[in-house]
Amino acid sequence: MPIIIFGTKGRVVADDSASKQTTTCGYCRELVQMEPVRNKRYFSLFFIPIFPLEKGEAAWRCPNCKKLFLRRE
């Protein structure tokens, strides 16, 4: 009998609907251009993300420390 491994996996993807914002990161305290991203959950098959299950949470990501900060839409 074959074994099928499936589940969900979180993934951060770029968000083209917003533009970058220059600000001071609240974590590393550097002046950076925050990247708009979405934290999405994907259905995965054999640990490979196949398709998104939701629109995802909107967030800013610091390019220096990679910390995520939720943003309001």
Buried (B, 14 or more C-beta within 10 A) or exposed (E): EEEEEEEEBEBBEEBEEBEEEEEEBEEEEEEBEBBBBBBBBBBBEEEEBEEBEEEBBBBBBBEBEEBBBEBEE
